[in-house]
Amino acid sequence: MRILSEEYEMSNREIARTLDLTDAAVSQYLSDKRGKAFELDKNVMAMVKQSAERIARRETTIDEEICRICEDIKERRSF
């Protein structure tokens, strides 16, 4: 959400619509009232940024991107 908001200048309403959440939930996540901030591995963060770009461009859905990231992580860990 933070990437969509800050880097792609999407409004909370637009993020909510895109991620199938309520405006209030997006607001709470962005203000750190919901969910805890945590650090991601740099490789995972790179995947998240790529996913955010595809989502912002309306090339894919959040569901497809979550599946793609999970598959990538599983493949990397199987080596």
Stockholm file with secondary structure:
# STOCKHOLM 1.0

chainA/1-79         MRILSEEYEMSNREIARTLDLTDAAVSQYLSDKRGKAFELDKNVMAMVKQSAERIARRETTIDEEICRICEDIKERRSF
#=GR chainA/1-79 SS CHHHHHTSCCCHHHHHHHHTCCHHHHHHHHTTSSSCCCCCCHHHHHHHHHHHHHHHTTSSCHHHHHHHHHHHHHHHHTC
#=GC SS_cons        CHHHHHTSCCCHHHHHHHHTCCHHHHHHHHTTSSSCCCCCCHHHHHHHHHHHHHHHTTSSCHHHHHHHHHHHHHHHHTC
//
